[in-house]
C-alpha cells in the first residue's frame, strides 16, 4: 500500500469525475482526445481488457458535457470551447453476461431506457432500432446541438459466447441491429466512438457504416490508452522507490500498436497493482484470461515456440469474426501478443512480426498452455526445473526432462493433432522453460543459422538444439551446435556456456539423447 504521498492509486476507477475530484493519480490523455475531436467523425478503437478504455470513454463524456473544472491543469483546458455543451448518449456492455439473443435485446432496451429517462424522452417506438433512432433525434431537437454517441465494450456479448457459434451469431445480429442506426443518423451526430477488444468486420457488424475510422493501429494514437515509461517515471515517481525500475519495464512494458517507432505502453492495472502490493505478479493475466483463448489454441495445435515471433499480414491481423478467428488476430487483439516489427516490402503491403509484450504475458500464457500440451502437475514440474537450473545440475536436468515426457498421457497423443507433427516435442520443451519466467530466446540468430533455444539464468547460458529422430543419428544435435558455432556470439558475456543437444524419438515419445558440453568462461 502506498504511504509515500497523499495521492491515491486509481485502482478500478473508471469514472473521470471521481478520479479528478478524489485526489487520485491521473495520466493526462487529453492531448489525444483533442486531436481526435478536432478530426471529428466516427471512430473505432480496439484495446485489450483493463487498458483504460472505459475511463477514456468517460473522459470524453465529461469533455463534451463541458465540465470545465475537471480539466483544470490538463492539456486540453485552454484549447476547448467550454461555452458549447453537447448531449452525450453513452452505452456500455461491460457488465453482465448475455447468454441469448432475448437477454441481449432486454439489456439493450434497458440501456436505451436509462438514457431516455436521463434526457426526459418517452419512447413512442418499441423496436431497438426504432428506440435508438428516436432517442438520437429527440435529444438533438431538445438540446439544439448534435449528439455524441459513446459505446464501451461494444463486442463483449459476442466474446462471452464466442465458442458457441450459433449463439454468437445471434448476438452479433442483435448488436448489428443497434449499431446500424448510426449510419442514417449522421446529420444528428457530432462525434461517435466505439471501443472494444476485438475488431469485427464492418460487413458483419457495422453494415453500411463506411465512415467508421479504425484508429487501432494509427501511430498518433498508439498510447491513447496505457502508461508510457515517461508516465511511470514522472507521474508515478513517488511510488518507485523500493522497486527495481528495470524489472518493472521487463515485466510489464512492451505493448505496441504500430511499428518500431511508436511508444510502447504498460497495462495500467499491472502498474497500479504493483505499486499497491509492492511485489511483482501476473495481475493483468489473472484478472480474467478468457477460457476461449486457450481452448482455441488447443484445438488448432499451436506451435508454442513460434508465439514470440509470429509473422502475419495486415489482413489476418484484423480478421476477427464468429465464423473464423485468425490465431494471429485472436492473440493480438486480446493482448497476449503485440507488434514487434512492421515491414512494408512494397507500397501498401505490410508484414507484421508479433511477439510477447513482456515477461508477465510470456510466463503466464505458457503456464496456461502446459496442461493443453499434456503436462500434468505443471507447478510441481516447474519447481523441479528451477532447482536443477539454479544448481546447474545438468544430469538432474536430463532426468527431470525425461520424466516430464514420460508423464504425458498416452491418450493425449491419440486425441490431439499437435502430436502428429514434430513441433509437439519442442512446444512442451519451450513452454516448460518459458512458464518458469526465466530469460528464454527461441531461434536465436548467429552467423551460421538459428539455434533452437537459449536460456540465460543464474549467471549461466544454456544453448539447446533439438532433433526428432527414428534412431540416434550419426550427426548429433550437440555436434550441430559445435559445427555451426552457435555459442560463439555468447562468449563475450563471460558466463559459463552449456551446449545441450537433445534428440527425441518419435516412436518412443521420449528423449533418447541428451549430450552436454560445457565451455569455460
C-alpha positions as CSV (number, residue, x, y, z in Angstrom):
1,X,0.0,0.0,0.0
2,X,1.3,3.4,-0.9
3,X,2.1,5.7,2.0
4,X,4.6,7.8,0.2
5,X,2.4,10.8,-0.6
6,X,-1.2,12.0,-0.5
7,X,-2.3,10.9,-3.9
8,X,-4.2,7.7,-4.2
9,X,-3.8,4.9,-6.8
10,X,-6.8,4.8,-9.1
11,X,-7.2,1.0,-9.0
12,X,-10.5,0.1,-10.7
13,X,-11.5,3.8,-11.0
14,X,-13.2,4.3,-14.4
15,X,-15.2,7.5,-13.6
16,X,-13.3,10.7,-14.6
17,X,-15.3,12.9,-12.2
18,X,-14.3,10.6,-9.2
19,X,-10.7,10.4,-10.4
20,X,-10.2,14.2,-10.8
21,X,-12.1,15.2,-7.6
22,X,-10.8,12.4,-5.4
23,X,-7.1,13.1,-5.2
24,X,-6.0,10.2,-7.4
25,X,-3.1,10.0,-9.7
26,X,-4.1,10.9,-13.3
27,X,-2.1,10.4,-16.5
28,X,-3.2,13.2,-18.9
29,X,-4.6,11.7,-22.1
30,X,-6.4,14.8,-23.2
31,X,-4.0,15.7,-25.9
32,X,-5.1,12.6,-27.8
33,X,-8.7,13.5,-27.2
34,X,-8.2,17.0,-28.5
35,X,-6.7,15.6,-31.7
36,X,-9.5,13.0,-32.1
37,X,-12.3,15.6,-31.6
38,X,-10.6,18.1,-33.9
39,X,-10.6,15.4,-36.7
40,X,-14.2,14.6,-35.9
41,X,-16.3,11.8,-37.2
42,X,-16.9,8.1,-36.3
43,X,-14.1,6.3,-34.6
44,X,-13.3,2.7,-33.6
45,X,-10.6,1.7,-31.1
46,X,-9.6,-1.8,-30.1
47,X,-7.5,-2.4,-27.0
48,X,-7.3,-5.4,-24.7
49,X,-9.3,-5.6,-21.5
50,X,-8.4,-3.5,-18.5
51,X,-6.5,-1.0,-20.6
52,X,-8.4,2.1,-19.6
53,X,-11.0,2.2,-22.4
54,X,-13.9,2.9,-20.0
55,X,-12.0,5.8,-18.4
56,X,-11.3,7.1,-21.9
57,X,-15.0,7.0,-22.8
58,X,-16.0,8.7,-19.5
59,X,-13.3,11.4,-20.0
60,X,-14.9,12.2,-23.4
61,X,-18.3,12.3,-21.9
62,X,-17.2,14.9,-19.3
63,X,-15.4,16.9,-22.0
64,X,-18.4,17.1,-24.3
65,X,-20.7,17.9,-21.4
66,X,-18.5,20.9,-20.7
67,X,-17.4,20.0,-17.2
68,X,-14.6,22.6,-17.2
69,X,-13.5,22.3,-13.6
70,X,-12.5,18.7,-14.0
71,X,-10.0,19.5,-16.7
72,X,-8.1,22.4,-15.0
73,X,-4.4,21.9,-15.4
74,X,-4.7,19.4,-18.2
75,X,-3.5,19.8,-21.8
76,X,-7.0,20.5,-23.2
77,X,-8.1,23.0,-20.7
78,X,-7.3,26.2,-22.7
79,X,-7.9,24.6,-26.1
80,X,-11.6,23.7,-25.6
81,X,-14.7,25.7,-26.2
82,X,-16.4,25.4,-22.8
83,X,-19.3,27.5,-23.9
84,X,-20.8,24.8,-26.1
85,X,-22.1,21.7,-24.3
86,X,-23.1,18.6,-26.3
87,X,-25.6,15.9,-25.3
88,X,-23.9,12.6,-24.8
89,X,-25.5,9.1,-25.2
90,X,-23.3,6.5,-23.5
91,X,-24.0,2.8,-23.8
92,X,-21.8,0.2,-22.1
93,X,-21.9,-3.6,-22.4
94,X,-19.1,-4.1,-19.8
95,X,-21.4,-5.6,-17.2
96,X,-23.3,-8.9,-17.2
97,X,-23.2,-11.9,-19.5
98,X,-25.9,-12.3,-22.1
99,X,-26.5,-16.0,-23.0
100,X,-29.2,-15.5,-25.6
101,X,-30.5,-13.0,-28.1
102,X,-33.5,-12.4,-25.9
103,X,-31.3,-11.5,-22.9
104,X,-29.3,-9.2,-25.2
105,X,-32.4,-7.4,-26.5
106,X,-33.7,-6.9,-23.0
107,X,-30.3,-5.5,-21.9
108,X,-30.2,-3.1,-24.9
109,X,-33.8,-1.9,-24.1
110,X,-32.7,-1.2,-20.5
111,X,-29.7,0.8,-21.6
112,X,-31.7,2.9,-24.0
113,X,-34.5,3.4,-21.5
114,X,-32.0,4.6,-18.9
115,X,-30.6,7.2,-21.3
116,X,-34.1,8.2,-22.4
117,X,-35.1,8.8,-18.7
118,X,-31.9,10.9,-18.2
119,X,-33.0,13.2,-21.1
120,X,-36.7,13.1,-20.3
121,X,-37.5,11.3,-23.6
122,X,-40.6,9.0,-23.7
123,X,-40.4,6.4,-26.4
124,X,-43.1,6.0,-29.0
125,X,-41.2,3.2,-30.8
126,X,-40.9,-0.3,-29.4
127,X,-38.1,-1.9,-31.5
128,X,-34.5,-1.5,-30.5
129,X,-33.5,0.3,-33.7
130,X,-36.6,2.5,-33.5
131,X,-35.9,3.5,-29.9
132,X,-32.2,4.3,-30.6
133,X,-33.1,6.3,-33.6
134,X,-35.9,8.2,-31.7
135,X,-33.5,8.9,-28.8
136,X,-30.9,10.5,-31.0
137,X,-33.4,12.6,-32.9
138,X,-35.3,13.7,-29.7
139,X,-32.1,14.6,-27.9
140,X,-30.8,16.6,-30.8
141,X,-34.1,18.5,-31.0
142,X,-34.3,19.0,-27.3
143,X,-30.7,20.3,-26.8
144,X,-30.2,22.1,-30.1
145,X,-26.8,20.5,-30.5
146,X,-25.7,17.4,-32.4
147,X,-25.4,14.3,-30.3
148,X,-22.2,12.5,-29.1
149,X,-22.5,8.7,-29.0
150,X,-20.0,6.7,-26.9
151,X,-20.2,2.9,-26.9
152,X,-18.0,0.9,-24.5
153,X,-17.1,-2.8,-24.8
154,X,-19.2,-3.0,-28.0
155,X,-18.3,-6.6,-28.6
156,X,-18.4,-8.2,-25.1
157,X,-21.8,-10.0,-25.6
158,X,-20.3,-11.8,-28.6
159,X,-16.9,-12.6,-27.0
160,X,-18.7,-14.1,-23.9
161,X,-20.2,-16.6,-26.3
162,X,-17.5,-17.0,-29.0
163,X,-17.2,-20.8,-28.7
164,X,-21.0,-21.3,-29.1
165,X,-21.0,-20.2,-32.7
166,X,-24.8,-20.2,-33.3
167,X,-25.5,-18.2,-30.2
168,X,-22.6,-15.8,-31.0
169,X,-24.1,-15.3,-34.5
170,X,-27.5,-14.4,-33.0
171,X,-25.9,-11.9,-30.6
172,X,-23.9,-10.4,-33.4
173,X,-27.1,-9.8,-35.3
174,X,-28.7,-8.2,-32.2
175,X,-25.8,-5.8,-31.9
176,X,-25.8,-5.1,-35.6
177,X,-29.5,-4.1,-35.3
178,X,-28.4,-1.5,-32.8
179,X,-25.3,-0.2,-34.5
180,X,-26.9,0.1,-37.9
181,X,-28.9,3.1,-36.7
182,X,-25.7,5.2,-36.7
183,X,-25.5,5.1,-40.5
184,X,-28.5,7.2,-41.2
185,X,-28.2,9.3,-38.0
186,X,-25.2,11.3,-39.4
187,X,-27.0,14.7,-39.6
188,X,-27.7,14.5,-35.9
189,X,-24.3,13.3,-34.7
190,X,-21.3,15.4,-33.6
191,X,-18.9,12.6,-32.6
192,X,-19.0,8.7,-32.3
193,X,-16.5,6.4,-30.6
194,X,-16.9,2.6,-30.2
195,X,-14.3,0.7,-28.1
196,X,-13.8,-3.0,-27.5
197,X,-11.4,-5.8,-27.5
198,X,-11.9,-7.3,-31.0
199,X,-12.2,-5.8,-34.4
200,X,-15.2,-7.3,-36.1
201,X,-15.5,-6.5,-39.8
202,X,-17.7,-3.7,-41.0
203,X,-19.7,-6.1,-43.1
204,X,-20.6,-8.4,-40.2
205,X,-21.4,-5.8,-37.5
206,X,-21.4,-2.3,-38.9
207,X,-23.2,-2.8,-42.2
208,X,-23.3,0.4,-44.2
209,X,-21.2,2.4,-41.7
210,X,-18.5,3.0,-44.2
211,X,-17.2,6.2,-42.5
212,X,-16.1,4.3,-39.3
213,X,-12.4,5.2,-38.9
214,X,-10.4,2.5,-37.2
215,X,-7.6,4.2,-35.2
216,X,-6.4,1.0,-33.5
217,X,-3.0,1.0,-35.4
218,X,-2.7,4.7,-36.1
219,X,0.6,5.9,-34.8
220,X,-0.7,9.2,-33.4
221,X,-3.0,7.2,-31.1
222,X,-0.6,4.4,-30.2
223,X,-0.5,5.4,-26.5
224,X,-4.0,6.8,-26.1
225,X,-4.6,4.0,-23.6
226,X,-1.9,2.7,-21.2
227,X,1.0,4.3,-19.4
228,X,4.4,5.1,-21.1
229,X,7.8,4.9,-19.5
230,X,7.7,8.7,-19.2
231,X,4.3,8.5,-17.4
232,X,5.7,5.9,-14.9
233,X,8.9,8.0,-14.3
234,X,7.1,11.3,-13.9
235,X,3.5,10.9,-12.7
236,X,4.2,7.9,-10.5
237,X,7.7,8.9,-9.4
238,X,6.8,8.8,-5.7
239,X,5.8,5.1,-6.0
240,X,9.1,4.0,-7.5
241,X,11.5,3.9,-4.5
242,X,12.0,0.3,-3.3
243,X,11.1,-1.3,-6.7
244,X,13.5,-2.4,-9.4
245,X,12.8,0.0,-12.3
246,X,14.4,-2.3,-14.9
247,X,12.3,-5.2,-13.8
248,X,9.2,-3.1,-13.9
249,X,9.9,-2.5,-17.6
250,X,10.8,-6.1,-18.3
251,X,7.8,-7.5,-16.5
252,X,5.1,-5.1,-17.7
253,X,6.1,-2.7,-20.5
254,X,6.0,-3.6,-24.2
255,X,2.5,-3.3,-25.7
256,X,2.9,-1.6,-29.1
257,X,0.2,-0.6,-31.6
258,X,2.2,0.3,-34.7
259,X,5.8,0.0,-35.9
260,X,9.1,0.1,-34.1
261,X,8.9,3.9,-33.9
262,X,5.7,4.1,-31.8
263,X,5.9,4.3,-28.0
264,X,5.4,1.1,-26.1
265,X,3.0,1.2,-23.1
266,X,2.1,-0.6,-19.9
267,X,-1.2,-2.0,-19.0
268,X,-2.4,0.4,-16.2
269,X,-3.9,-2.3,-14.0
270,X,-0.4,-4.0,-13.8
271,X,1.4,-0.8,-12.8
272,X,-1.2,0.2,-10.2
273,X,-1.4,-3.1,-8.5
274,X,2.4,-3.4,-8.5
275,X,2.6,0.0,-6.7
276,X,-0.1,-1.1,-4.2
277,X,1.2,-4.6,-3.4
278,X,4.9,-3.8,-3.8
279,X,5.7,-7.1,-5.4
280,X,5.7,-8.4,-8.9
281,X,2.9,-10.7,-10.1
282,X,0.8,-11.5,-13.2
283,X,-2.0,-9.1,-12.2
284,X,-3.5,-8.5,-15.6
285,X,-3.3,-12.1,-16.7
286,X,-5.0,-13.3,-13.5
287,X,-7.8,-10.8,-13.8
288,X,-9.8,-12.9,-16.3
289,X,-7.9,-14.6,-19.0
290,X,-10.6,-15.8,-21.4
291,X,-11.1,-19.6,-21.4
292,X,-11.9,-19.5,-25.1
293,X,-8.4,-18.3,-25.9
294,X,-6.7,-21.5,-24.5
295,X,-9.4,-23.7,-25.9
296,X,-9.0,-22.3,-29.5
297,X,-5.2,-22.6,-29.3
298,X,-5.7,-26.2,-28.1
299,X,-8.0,-27.0,-31.0
300,X,-5.5,-25.6,-33.5
301,X,-2.5,-27.3,-32.1
302,X,-0.5,-24.1,-31.8
303,X,3.3,-24.4,-32.0
304,X,4.2,-22.5,-28.9
305,X,7.9,-21.6,-29.7
306,X,6.5,-19.6,-32.7
307,X,4.4,-17.3,-30.5
308,X,7.3,-14.9,-29.8
309,X,8.0,-14.3,-33.5
310,X,4.7,-14.9,-35.3
311,X,4.6,-13.4,-38.8
312,X,1.3,-12.2,-40.3
313,X,-0.2,-9.9,-42.8
314,X,-2.4,-6.9,-42.0
315,X,-5.4,-8.7,-43.4
316,X,-5.1,-11.6,-40.9
317,X,-4.3,-9.3,-38.0
318,X,-7.7,-7.7,-38.4
319,X,-9.7,-10.8,-39.3
320,X,-12.0,-11.5,-36.3
321,X,-15.5,-12.9,-36.6
322,X,-17.7,-15.6,-35.2
323,X,-17.2,-17.9,-38.1
324,X,-13.4,-17.6,-38.2
325,X,-10.9,-16.0,-35.9
326,X,-7.4,-16.0,-37.2
327,X,-5.0,-17.1,-34.5
328,X,-2.8,-14.0,-35.0
329,X,-5.8,-11.7,-34.6
330,X,-7.0,-13.6,-31.5
331,X,-3.7,-13.3,-29.7
332,X,-3.0,-9.7,-30.8
333,X,-6.4,-8.2,-30.1
334,X,-6.8,-9.9,-26.7
335,X,-3.3,-8.6,-25.7
336,X,-1.3,-11.8,-25.5
337,X,0.9,-10.8,-28.4
338,X,1.9,-7.3,-29.6
339,X,3.6,-5.8,-32.6
340,X,7.4,-6.2,-32.6
341,X,8.2,-5.1,-36.1
342,X,6.4,-3.8,-39.2
343,X,7.8,-4.2,-42.7
344,X,6.5,-2.7,-46.0
345,X,8.3,-4.7,-48.8
346,X,6.1,-3.0,-51.3
347,X,3.8,0.0,-51.1
348,X,0.6,-0.8,-49.2
349,X,1.6,-4.3,-48.3
350,X,2.6,-4.6,-44.6
351,X,4.1,-7.6,-42.8
352,X,3.8,-7.7,-39.0
353,X,6.0,-9.7,-36.6
354,X,4.2,-10.4,-33.3
355,X,5.7,-11.4,-30.0
356,X,5.0,-11.4,-26.3
357,X,4.8,-7.9,-25.0
358,X,6.6,-8.6,-21.7
359,X,7.6,-11.2,-19.1
360,X,4.2,-11.3,-17.4
361,X,2.4,-12.4,-20.5
362,X,5.1,-14.9,-21.8
363,X,5.3,-16.6,-18.4
364,X,1.6,-16.7,-17.6
365,X,0.4,-17.8,-21.1
366,X,2.9,-20.6,-21.2
367,X,1.7,-21.7,-17.8
368,X,-1.8,-21.8,-19.0
369,X,-0.8,-23.7,-22.2
370,X,1.1,-26.5,-20.5
371,X,-1.9,-28.6,-19.5
372,X,-3.1,-28.2,-23.1
373,X,0.2,-29.8,-24.1
374,X,-0.5,-32.8,-21.8
375,X,1.7,-31.7,-18.8
376,X,0.1,-32.6,-15.5
377,X,1.2,-31.1,-12.2
378,X,2.9,-28.3,-14.1
379,X,3.6,-26.2,-11.0
380,X,5.4,-29.1,-9.3
381,X,7.4,-29.7,-12.5
382,X,8.4,-26.0,-12.7
383,X,9.7,-26.2,-9.1
384,X,11.9,-29.2,-10.1
385,X,13.1,-27.4,-13.3
386,X,14.0,-24.3,-11.2
387,X,16.0,-26.3,-8.7
388,X,18.0,-28.1,-11.5
389,X,18.8,-24.8,-13.2
390,X,19.6,-23.0,-10.1
391,X,22.1,-25.7,-9.1
392,X,23.4,-26.0,-12.7
393,X,22.7,-29.7,-12.3
394,X,22.7,-30.9,-15.9
395,X,22.5,-34.6,-15.1
396,X,19.5,-33.9,-12.9
397,X,18.0,-31.7,-15.7
398,X,18.2,-34.7,-18.1
399,X,16.4,-37.0,-15.5
400,X,13.8,-34.3,-14.9
401,X,13.0,-33.7,-18.6
402,X,12.8,-37.5,-19.4
403,X,10.4,-37.8,-16.5
404,X,8.4,-34.9,-17.8
405,X,7.9,-36.5,-21.3
406,X,7.2,-39.9,-19.7
407,X,4.3,-38.4,-17.8
408,X,2.5,-37.2,-20.9
409,X,-0.8,-39.2,-21.1
410,X,-0.9,-41.8,-23.8
411,X,-4.5,-40.9,-24.7
412,X,-3.3,-37.3,-25.2
413,X,-1.2,-38.3,-28.2
414,X,-4.1,-40.0,-29.8
415,X,-6.6,-37.2,-29.3
416,X,-4.6,-34.1,-30.2
417,X,-3.5,-33.1,-33.7
418,X,-0.3,-31.4,-32.3
419,X,1.1,-34.8,-31.5
420,X,1.1,-35.7,-35.2
421,X,4.0,-33.4,-36.0
422,X,7.4,-32.9,-34.6
423,X,6.6,-29.5,-33.1
424,X,4.9,-31.1,-30.1
425,X,8.2,-32.0,-28.5
426,X,9.6,-28.5,-28.9
427,X,6.3,-27.0,-27.7
428,X,6.5,-28.9,-24.4
429,X,10.2,-28.1,-24.0
430,X,9.9,-24.4,-24.7
431,X,6.7,-23.8,-22.7
432,X,8.0,-25.6,-19.7
433,X,11.1,-23.3,-19.5
434,X,9.1,-20.1,-20.5
435,X,6.5,-20.8,-17.8
436,X,9.2,-20.5,-15.2
437,X,9.7,-16.8,-16.0
438,X,13.4,-17.0,-17.0
439,X,15.0,-15.5,-20.0
440,X,14.3,-17.8,-23.0
441,X,15.1,-17.0,-26.6
442,X,13.8,-19.1,-29.4
443,X,15.7,-19.4,-32.7
444,X,18.4,-17.1,-31.6
445,X,20.3,-16.0,-34.8
446,X,24.0,-16.4,-35.2
447,X,26.3,-16.1,-38.3
448,X,25.7,-19.8,-39.1
449,X,22.0,-20.1,-38.6
450,X,19.5,-20.1,-35.7
451,X,19.9,-22.2,-32.6
452,X,16.7,-23.7,-31.4
453,X,16.6,-22.2,-27.9
454,X,18.9,-20.4,-25.5
455,X,18.3,-19.9,-21.7
456,X,20.0,-17.3,-19.6
457,X,19.6,-18.0,-15.9
458,X,21.5,-17.6,-12.7
459,X,24.7,-16.5,-14.4
460,X,24.8,-19.4,-16.9
461,X,23.9,-19.8,-20.5
462,X,22.3,-22.9,-22.0
463,X,22.3,-23.4,-25.7
464,X,19.8,-26.1,-26.8
465,X,19.5,-27.8,-30.2
466,X,16.7,-30.3,-30.9
467,X,16.3,-33.2,-33.3
468,X,13.4,-35.6,-33.7
469,X,14.7,-39.0,-34.9
470,X,13.7,-42.5,-35.7
471,X,17.0,-43.7,-34.3
472,X,20.1,-41.9,-32.9
473,X,21.7,-40.1,-35.8
474,X,25.4,-40.1,-36.6
475,X,25.4,-36.3,-36.6
476,X,24.0,-35.5,-33.2
477,X,22.3,-32.3,-32.1
478,X,25.3,-31.4,-30.0
479,X,27.6,-31.9,-33.0
480,X,25.5,-29.4,-34.9
481,X,25.8,-26.8,-32.2
482,X,29.5,-27.1,-32.2
483,X,29.9,-27.3,-36.0
484,X,27.8,-24.2,-36.6
485,X,29.5,-22.2,-33.8
486,X,26.1,-21.3,-32.2
487,X,27.9,-20.5,-28.9
488,X,30.4,-18.0,-30.4
489,X,28.1,-15.0,-30.0
490,X,27.8,-15.6,-26.3
491,X,31.4,-16.0,-25.4
492,X,32.0,-12.3,-24.8
493,X,29.4,-12.3,-22.0
494,X,31.9,-14.1,-19.7
495,X,29.4,-16.7,-18.5
496,X,29.7,-20.4,-18.4
497,X,28.0,-21.8,-21.6
498,X,26.4,-25.2,-21.6
499,X,25.8,-26.8,-25.1
500,X,22.9,-29.2,-24.9
501,X,22.0,-31.5,-27.8
502,X,18.6,-33.1,-27.4
503,X,17.3,-36.0,-29.5
504,X,13.6,-37.1,-29.3
505,X,12.4,-40.4,-30.5
506,X,9.2,-40.2,-32.4
507,X,8.5,-43.8,-31.8
508,X,9.3,-43.9,-28.1
509,X,7.9,-40.4,-27.5
510,X,10.9,-39.7,-25.3
511,X,14.3,-38.0,-25.1
512,X,16.8,-40.6,-26.2
513,X,19.8,-38.4,-26.5
514,X,20.9,-35.6,-24.1
515,X,24.5,-34.7,-24.8
516,X,26.2,-31.8,-22.8
517,X,29.4,-30.0,-23.2
518,X,30.3,-27.0,-21.0
519,X,32.6,-24.2,-22.2
520,X,34.6,-22.4,-19.7
521,X,34.4,-18.6,-19.3
